[in-house]
Each structure stands twice: as structure tokens, then as C-alpha cells.
Amino acid sequence: MATRCDVPKSHGDVPGAGPLSADCVSILDALDLPIVLVRRDFTIGRFNRAATTAFGLTPSDSGRSARQIGVLTDVVDVEERCAQVITDRGVMLMPSP
């Protein structure tokens, strides 16, 4: 049985975003692939340790508009792309800068 728990604020935890198991956070942080989770309102919800390094994200970026994140500023139609991924429950891969 999986256990859900509140995780301390770090690596993009947004207050009120809901609990994420410590195991899930550990798995995401163990990956060398930068992962940024964008919420339905197109704000940054969470990100892993690799994203902090690759994209220069900090905990203060949590809750900010995806459009305000440096690596996403030049992405054409970023909100529309995020909406499509949310609708399709898929993944949007970004080319490396």
C-alpha cells in the first residue's frame, strides 16, 4: 500500500499543491533528466533537482507563470502546448538549449 505524506518545501513544492510521497520526490530527484511539472493554471508546480541545475530554477520559481521561466520564454505558444499535454495526459519534450 502506498503512503502519502507531506513533503517539506523544496525543489518546487507549492503550498496547497497537495502531498507528494517522499518516495516519488526521491525518484524524481534521482533522475538526471530535468522535469518541470506545470499546473493547470500554467504555473510551475514542481521540479526535480536536475531542473534546478539545467534551467537555473529555485524554490522561488514555484507558483510563477511558466512564461516567466527563462528557458520557456522563447517557446512559441507555451500555454497552448501545456494545455495540450494536460488534456492528453502526455509529456512535452523540450529540445536542449
N, C-alpha and C positions, 0 to 999 in steps of 0.2 A: 504494500500500500504506500503510495506517495504521500509525503507530508509537505504541507505548505507552511512557509514561515515568512515573517517579515525580514527583509534583508537591510542592513544598515545602508544609509545613503552613501553611494559610491558608484563610480562608473556609469553615471547617468540615471540613477534612480530618481523618479519624480514623485514628490509627495502625492499620495492619492492614486498612484498608478496601479496599486494593488500589489499583493505579495508575490514574490517570485522565489521559488525554493532556492536554498543555498546551493543545492546540487546543480541546478540549472545555471546559476551565476558562475559557479566554478567551472562548469563545462564550457560556457561561452568564453570565459577569461582564459581558458587553456588553449583555445584556438588561435592560430596565428593569422586567421582571416578577420579583417575588420568587419564588425557587424554593427549596424545602426538600425534601431527599431524606431519607426516613425508612427506616431499615434494617428488616429482618425482625423484629428484636427490639424494634422501636418506639423505637429511639434515633435521635437526629439523626445522620445520616451525613455529609451535605454541605449547603452552602447557598451561594447566589451573593451577590455584592456588594449587589444590590438588597434581598435579605432582611436583610442586616445593618442597612441603613437603615430599612426598613419595619417590621421586627419587633424591632429592637434586639439582634440576635444577635451574639455574639462568639465567637472561636475556643474559648473555654472552654465554650460550649454544645454543642460536638461531643461525642457519646457520651452526652449526657444523655437521659433519657426525654422523649419528645415531650410527655408530660403536664406536665413541669416547665417547658416553654417558655411564657412569658407569654401569647402570642397564642393558644395552644392549650388553655390551662387551662379555658376555658369551653366548649370544643367537646364536645358530648354524644357519648359512645361513640367517642372519637378513636382508640383502639386498634382497634376493630372496623372503623371506616372505613378506617384504614390497611391493615388485613389484607385488606379487600375490594379496595382499589386494587392491592395486591401480587398478589393472586390473579388479578385481571382484567387485570393489566399496564396499568392505566389511570392516570388523573390525577384527583386530588381538588382541586377548586377551592374556595377558601375565600372567603366574602364579605369585602369590605373592612370594617375596624372603623369 
